[in-house]
């Protein structure tokens, strides 16, 4: 019986490490998603800033293509943020359950 407790703590410790690594991965994905969201804003700002250098009527077909790509990037960025937030909430819930079930490990998670 005395041997199972250290093995149980080792298993719980490994599970905590995996969950924290997955949470870091989700945070990294969210950082990338925010950068993807910022890209269309930057492109649109550059187009507005240089709008005096071109005639909109002559390049409208190019602007439509660029704005379509911008919208797609924006949708992708928002989807990645939502996905990473959902995963972070899930990992936090699992970590909370581990803390509740194994009070001896809670000191490592606070």
N, C-alpha and C positions, 0 to 999 in steps of 0.2 A: 504494500500500500504506500509506503514512503517513497517508492520510486516513481509512481504515477504523477505525483504532484509536481516535481521538477520538469517532467516531460510535458505536463499540461501547461506549465508556465512557459516553457520553450515554444510550444505550439502556438499559444496565445501571442507570445512576443513576435513570432514569425508572421502571424496573421496581421498584427498591428503594423509591422514593417511593410507588408504588402499593401495594406489599405492606405497607409501614408504615402507610399510611392505612387499608387494609383491617383491619389488626390493631387499630388504634385504634377502628375501628367495632365490631369484635367485643368489645373491652374495654368499650365503651359499652353494647353490648347486654347484656353480663354484669352491668354495674352496674344496668341497668333490671330484669333478671331477679331480682337479689337484692332489689330493692325490691318486686317482685311477690311474692316468697316471704315477705317480712316483713309484708305486708298481712294475710294470713290469721292470722298469729300475733297481730297487734295487735287484730284484730277479736275473736278468741277470748279474748284477755286482757280486753278491755272487757266481753265477755259474762259472763265469770267474775266480774269485779270488781263488776258490777251485778246479779248473780244474786239478791241479797237483795231486790231491788226488784220482782221478778216471780215468778210461780209457773210453774215449768217445765212442769207438766202442761197449763197453759192456753195456752202459746205454743210447744208442741213442734213444731207444723207450721211455724212461722216459723224455729225453730232448725234444723230439718232442711234447709230451703231455704238458710239462711245457711251451714251447714256444707257443703252441696253446692257452693256457690259457692266456699267456702274451699278445698275439695279441688281443684276445677278450677283455681283460681289457683295453688295449690301445684304441681300437675302442669305447668301452663304455665310457671311459673318454673323448675322443674327442667329441663324440656325446653329452654328458652332457654339456661340455663347450660351444659348438655351440648353444645348446638349451638355456642355461642360458644367453648367450650374446644376442641372439635374443629377449629374454624376457626383458632384461635390456634396450635394445634399444627401445622396444615398450613402456615400462613404462616411460622412459625418454621423449618419444614423447607425451604421454598422459599428463604428468606433464607440459610439455611446452605448450600444448594446454590449460590446465587449467590456467596457468599463463597468457597466452595471453587473454583468455576470461574473466578472473577475476583479473584485475590489483591490486585490494586491497589485494589479497592473495600472490602476487608475492614476497612481502617482507619476507614471511615465507619460501620461496623456494630457495632463493639465498644463 
